[in-house]
Amino acid sequence: MNKIIKEQISQLKPSATLAINEESNRLKKSGKKIYKFGFGQSPFPVPESVILALKNNANKNTYLPMQGLEELRLAIANHINKNNNNFTSDDVIIGPGTKELMFLTQIAFHGDVLLPAPSWVSYQPQAFIAKNQVHWIQTTSSSNWFPSAEQLENKIKSIKNRNLILFMNSPNNPSGAVCKNLEEISEVAKKYKLIILSDEIYSELTFNNQYKSISNFYPEGTIVSTGLSKWCGAGGWRLGFFAIPSHLKELKNSLKILCSESFTSVSAPIQYAAVEAYKGDHSNYLNIVKKILSFAGNYVYENLKSNVVNITKPEGGFYLFPEFTNAQFSSSSEMCRDILTKTGIALLPGSDFGLGSKKMLARLSYTDFDGANFLKNTSGSKKLDNADLKKYAPNIVEGISKLKEWSNLL
């Protein structure tokens, strides 16, 4: 029988993050106690004013412009320009999550892709589907999981293709680290006319409140990518956007065409509701969310780090990237299977993020708790303590205790 599936598609596996979520749910339904540290989803509810805006716009049923609702694009441009950017509404494209916009960018882009390792699990498979060659830049915890300018320049010099796009993700998935050397990376990018796709989906969840984008240093060549899923607790709403500088107008116009031929336009009620998300003042909500995430992340960090577990302090988002130095397994995947079987803790292996399978690293998402209940009981200026975590996030406390015990028994 003739093959009906294209060769490169038949080699793909389901997205690692989605697969671990479904496996965790399956085990949970079978009666096993599971600590869902594998799937990265905000545990918090969507802000009430944004929910109300969705209800009030549920009757919106017409197709919107393929680039997105003008009022929303203007609200987004104004919002990101508070971070010393200079985008107009015409620079913004609305998509059904940034994942789709990244995929269409890979399809449109004629060139090679630069990925720091570790990188989010879908960058490389999307490049593979689009037949774009990927060049990995290996990083370490000592460089805070980001490449140095020297590493980047050396990698560029080793590549013949001069059309290059670099994916930068800060705060980072899977490490929770924030890039500290954006300016020196931007100098290399300018020198070689790189395109940078700055994945800033966790930017609103930076713990020190001093977020910097590489677009501040290299505005002409940087696409800013973010959306509602992480800061607004609205992953299932599927709304993201790209802000593309006028210098990259050719890419933006190609993206608009691909949008028109794939998803047409994003759900109208969601777009109208997102206007409130980007125009409204959600600082109180965000401050409490960050207080909880920062406290939970630091609890995990302080209780897991040891002479056999290397781990970097969390700086944003909701991930940590521990390395189990005494683990003797053939691969990080085998290690994660052992952890799941023996403790019920679901983690993602470091190999899913572009690192060598022999490195005993795993991504840990500290979001396995009822965010609505935690929010309700920790509003205002209340200082959090371990008793709060035990009460409102018991799976974090129990799961980390089990994981530490597992690491000490190796």
Buried (B, 14 or more C-beta within 10 A) or exposed (E): EEEEEEEEEEEEEEBBBEBBBEBBBEBBEEEEEBBBBBBBBBBBBBBEBBBEBBEEBEEBEEEBEBBBBEBBBBBBBBBBEEBEBEBBBBBBBBBBBBBBBBBBBBBBBEBBBBBBBBBBBBBBBBBBBBEBEBBBBBBEBEBBBBBBBEBBBEBBEEBEEEEBBBBBBBBBBBBBBBBEBBEBBBBBBEEBEBBBBBBBBBBBBBBEEEBBBBBBBBBEBBBBBBBBBBBBBBBEBBBBBBBBBEBBEEBBEBBBEBBEEBBEBBBBBBBBBBBBBBBBEBEEBBBBBBBBBBBBBBBBBEBBBBEBBBBBBBBBBBBBBBBBEEBEBEBBBBBBBBBBEEBBBBBBBBBBBBBEBEBBBBBBBBBBBBBEBBBEEBEEEEEBEEEBBEEBBEBBBBBBEBBBEBBEEB
